[in-house]
């Protein structure tokens, strides 16, 4: 049985149970698939356990890396509360096998050069803008994955991201611990596998694209059991 399944398939073929940890790049998932959808009430554990991984993969944990939304970076001030509600819902539903690791958003107000002159203000060469940068997420994810590999925490690591900045962690594990299995799940629109990051996929034993159908079938309950947490009316 080959290591790589057909790229269009959604089943992993393995010979025995694999202790598996999934590492989710939250902002890459959000901006890659969820931002303009109505599927943001996503049950990450259910998604990977029931729709991404073969039943012979033993899912130990989903690790979700994100950062708190800043109100001033959003068009809707309620975005911060919706995010908090969502994170609370995930913790409530999967307190034993889903971990949320939070970084931070750094807001700055740099001056940037104009690409084109503004006819109404020909004297302007620079303008001051808001600039928001996510901090710590990539480093946290990469270091956790490397630590898990070296401590024997998993037989298989699955990365949900299409960010080539994580190439270093993937390549290091594959070089020094080639017996460990690496999976890549790309949160991108469409089904064209040419859009999966080659920087990452070259080190993966298998790769696939998340299907909107699986996202739709992996939503949290409208009301989280034994809590007052409910799906937001709007996103």
Secondary structure as UniProt FT lines:
FT   TURN            7..8
FT   STRAND          18..25
FT   HELIX           26..29
FT   HELIX           30..34
FT   TURN            35..36
FT   HELIX           44..46
FT   HELIX           47..52
FT   TURN            55..56
FT   STRAND          57..66
FT   HELIX           71..73
FT   TURN            77..78
FT   HELIX           79..93
FT   TURN            94..97
FT   STRAND          98..102
FT   STRAND          104..108
FT   STRAND          111..113
FT   HELIX           119..121
FT   TURN            122..123
FT   STRAND          126..128
FT   STRAND          131..135
FT   HELIX           137..150
FT   TURN            151..152
FT   STRAND          156..160
FT   HELIX           164..166
FT   HELIX           167..176
FT   TURN            178..179
FT   STRAND          181..186
FT   HELIX           193..195
FT   HELIX           198..201
FT   TURN            202..203
FT   STRAND          206..209
FT   HELIX           212..216
FT   TURN            217..218
FT   TURN            225..226
//
